[in-house]
Amino acid sequence: MKNTEEASANAVFAQVKKEGEIAAEEEAAAAEEEGEEGEEEEDDEEEEEENTEHRNEMYFFLEEYPEYRISAVGRWRENQKGEVIEDVDTYFLHITRGGRCDSVGECLDGWSEQDEEAEEKWETLCQRIEELDGLEEIICTEESFGL
């Protein structure tokens, strides 16, 4: 009977030991993954430090009436190689409040010109901006742009 108890105890011990080893291996693997994640986070932080944020504020104007202007802003991040690493954020500034407008048409919201001719000029400027090809590049590279 003692032999069967010893055999049974040895089997239980072996099973517990095996489970302990598995648990230890899993813990080691988890710790290693955390270490890798930590390294990745450090790499990300290093990359962030190497990246530079750029901002360009410019304005569009009517060539025949340069006093009619709408400002726009472009923001983006580049890595050390000069490659853009995030989506470029472009927006316009409201003509009276200076707040962010996601479309050029919003720049005139809540504001109206008393003179119909002036109102037409503002609308013409907005329309010409909307029809531009390469708008994002223009906003990010130019100081001013006549239409």
N, C-alpha and C positions, 0 to 999 in steps of 0.2 A: 504494500500500500504506500509505503514511504517513497518507493521508486516512482510510482505513478504521480504522487503529489509533487515530487521533485521535477519530474518530467513536465507536469502541468505548470508548475511554478516557472520552470525554465522557459516553457513555451510562452507564458504570459510575459516574463521578463524580456524575452527576445522580441515579442510583439511590441511591448512598451518601448524598448530600446529602438526598434525599427521606426515606430511612430515618432519618437523623440528625434531621431536622426532626420526623418522627413520634415518634421516641424523646424528643426534647426536649419536644414537646407532651404526650406521655404523662407525662413526669416533672413537667411543670408542673401537669397535671391532678391527678396524685397528690399533689403538694405542696399544691395548693389544697384537695383533699379532707382532707388531714391538718390543714390550717389550720382548715377548717370543723369537723372533729372536735375539734380543740383548743378552738375556740370553744364547741362543744357541751359539752365537759367543763367549761369555765369556767362556762357557764350552769348546768350541773348543780351545780357547786360553790356557785355563788351561791344557787341554789334551796335546797340543803341548809342553807346558812347561814341562810336566811330561815325554814326550817321549824323547828318546835318539837316536842320530844318530851314527851308527857304520860303520867303514870302515876297510877292511882287504886287504892288498896288499901282494901277495904271488907270487911264481914262480913255473913253471913246468920245469922239466929237464929230459934229457935222462940219465938213471942210468948208462949206459955203457959209456956215454960221458957227464959228468955233466956240461961242459962248454957251452953246448947248452941249453939255458934257454929262456923261454917266460913268461913274467910277466902278472899277472891278478889282477883285483881289484873287490871287492864286497862291495856294499854300501846298507844299509838298516836302517830302523827305528824300534825301539821297544818301547812298552809301559812299565810302571813300573812293570808289571807282567812278562816281558821278552818275550811277544808275538810280532811277527813281524806284523806290522800294515800297511805296504805298500809293493808293489812289490819290490823284491830284484833287484838291478841294478848290473849286472856283465858285465865286459868288459876286454879286453886284451890291452896291451900296445905295440905299434909298436917297433920292436927290435932295430931300429936305431933312430927314431924320438921321441919315447916315447909317441906319441899321442894315443888317444882312438881308439880302433878297436872293432867293435861289434862282429866280428867273429875271430877265431884264424887264419884263412887263410889270413885275412887282415894284419896281423902282418908282413908279408913278402912282401907286395905290394911295388913296386918301388925299391926293393933291390934284388940283386942277388949275390950269392956266386960264386967266380971264379972257385973254385974247385967243380967238380961234386959230389964227395963223401960228401963234406960238405953240399952241396945243398940237397942231399938225406937225410942227418941226420936232417936238419931243417924240411923237408917235413914229415919225420917219426914222429918227435915230434908233429907237427901239427895234423897229422892223429891220433896219440894216444890220444891226448887231445880231439879231436872231438868224439872219440869212447867211452869216459869215461861215466859211469853211475854216476849220482849224482854230476855233474859238479858244479852246483850252490853251493851246500853244501861244496864241496872241496874248492872252491874259497873263501868262507866266513869263513872257519874254519882253514885251514891249512896255515903254513908259507911257506912250500915248499912241492913239490909232485913229486917223481921220477916215471918215466914211462919206 
